[in-house]
């Protein structure tokens, strides 16, 4: 056998070696990446038979932005329905993820609902007789009912700084509004600032500086700091 024939035989892979190499490569790469799961029909529907509070608690955490938005808009209505105790224990804990929601329209709406929750914690009653029963209703029907059944103007007592619910407002809700004044979205910042001003007219005078005036002062300092860096 010539030297050239021996070299050709050595260059050829051993039988079955290519299959073994392919199998090893497949094991190294692992299974193919699965496509993202598509929403199921039941994920897109809302159970209208749920009472307002359980319904809100379920869908305000939905992975679907529209469902979250619809139920964020119900926060104030549900707070008026359930009163201060359940607002403090059941609704306030739902807020942190909403304040950081990836959709700016949801964060913007949270600003308005924070104002209503704050007024409820201060003892607001009356206004839209929206809550009227905990039976399930569609969002459109609920909104129409609340608009059509306004019986009295909201009654907001003088703020009581010794109340535990007032402290929930100043220690939990105002910090959320405070954070939203630095939101990347201009409309969210505007909504947060406007609702802080509205609440400043309602809270105890001793809290105005710490809860309200400190915010524009902070924003001025931040603007000055940015201007200094840009100079």
N, C-alpha and C positions, 0 to 999 in steps of 0.2 A: 504494500500500500504506500502510495506516495505521500510526501509531507503535506501537499496541498489537500488531499482527501482527509488526512487526519485532522487538519485544522478545521475543515468544514464540519466534521462530526463533532468536534469539541464545541463549535459555535452553536450547534443546534441544541434547543432546550430539551431536557429529559422528558419522556412521556408523562403527561399529567401535571407537569410543573406549571403550565399556564393556568390550568383550572385551579390549582392550589393557590396560586398568587391572587387570582380574582376573588376566591373565597376569603382569603385573608384581608384583602382590601375592603370587601363588603363588611366584614366584621369590624374593621377599624372605623369605617365611615358611620356605621350604626344605621338604624332604620330611617327611612326618609321622613322629613319633617311633615307633620300633619297640617292640613289647612286649618285656619281659625274656625272655630265652631260658629255656625250661623245661628242667629236668634230663632228660637222655636216659636210657634204660634202662641203658645201659652205664656211666653215671655213678653209678648207684645200686647196682651190683653190685661185689663184691669178688673179686679173683682169688685163690682159695685155693691155687692151684698155685705161687704165688710163695714162695720161702724167706722166713723171718721178717724178716730185715733189709731186703731190698728191698721187701717188702710194707709194712713200717712206714714206710719212707722215702717210699713213694708215697702212702699213704692218710692219713698224719698231716698232710699238706698239703691234704687234700680240702676242697672248698667246702661239703661236707655235714657239719654239726656231728656227727651221730651216727657217721659214719665216723671223724672225728677223735677222738671220745671213745673209741670201741672200740680204736683203735690207740694212743692215749695210755696206756690201761690196760695195754698190752703193753710199755711202755718198760723197766720193770724186768726183765721176763722175757727180753726180747731182750738186755739188758745182761748178764745172767747167762750167756746163751748165747754171746755173742760175746767177752766178756772186756774187760779194761781198755783195751787198745789201740784196739779199734773203738768202744768206748763213748766214748772221748775224741775220736776223729777223725770218727765217723759219727753218733753220737747227740747229743752235746752241741751241735753246730751246729743241730740241729733245734729246740732249746728256745726261742729268743727269740720267735718268733711265737706259740708256745703259751702263754708267760707273759703275752702281751698278747691272748690270744684273746677274742673278743667274748662267748663263753659262759662264765658263771661256773662252771658245773659242770666244764668242762674245766680252767680255771685251778685249781680246787680239787683235781682229780685230779693235776694236774702237781705239786702240793706233795708228795704221797705218793711219786710216781715219782722226784722229785728226791732224796728220801732214799735210795731203793734205788740210784740211779745213783751217789750219793756213796759208799755202802758198797762198791759194786763197784769204784769207783776207788781205794778204800782197800785193796782186795784181797779182798773177800768172795767166798767160794766156797761150794759146797754149797747147802743149802736145797732148795727145790723143784727136782726134776730136770725142770724144765719145759722147758727149752730142747730137750732130747732130739732133736736132728736139726733140720735146717732145712727140712724138708718143709712144704708149706702145710697149714694147718688152719683151720677156722672158729674164730671167737673163743670160742664156747661150748665147743666141744670142747677148745680149748687150755686154757681155764680149768679144765675138769673134769680134764684130764690133769695139770695142775700140782698140783691139790689132791690127786689120788689117788696121786701118785708122789713124795711127800716121803720122801726116804731118809735125810737127815742134817740136823742143825741147821746153820744158816749158820755158817761159820767166818770170823771177821773178825780179821786179825792186828793187832798194835799199829800205830798210825799212824806212817808214816815221812814226816817233813816234807821230806826231801830228794827224795822221789819226784816225778817230773814229773806223775804222775797225781793225787797228793795236791794238788799246786799247781793242777791243773785244777779240782779240787773247790773249793778255797778261793777261787780267783780267778774262777770262772765259775758254779758251781752255787750257792754261798752268796749271791752278789749277786742271783740270781733269787729265792731265798727271801726275801732282804732286801726286794726290791721288792714281793713279794706280801704282806708284812706291812702294807703300806699300800694294799692293794686296796680298791676301793669296796665289795665284798661282804664281809659279816661272816664268812660261813662260809669264804671263801678266806683271810681274815686269820687265822682260828682254825687252819686246817689248816697254814698256813705257820709259825705260831708253835709249834705242837705238834711239827712235824717238825724245826724248829731245835733245840728242847729235846732231842729224841731224838738228834740228831747231835752235840750238845754233849757227850754222854756218850761219844762215840766218837773225837772229834778229839783232837789233841795238846793238852795242858793250856795250852801257850803260845798257842794260837790261840783259846781259849775266849773271852777278853775281846774280841778284835778281831772274831771271827766270830759270837759268840752274845750276850754281855752288852751289846755296843754297841747291839743292836737294842731291847731294852726301855728302855735309857737314852734312845735317840732318841725312842721312842714317848712316854715321860714328858715329854720336852721339848716335843714337838709338842702333847701334851694341855695342858700349861701355857700354851703360846702361844695355843692356841684359847680357853682359858679367859680369858686376858688380853684377847683381842680381844672376847670376848662380854661382858666386864664393862662 
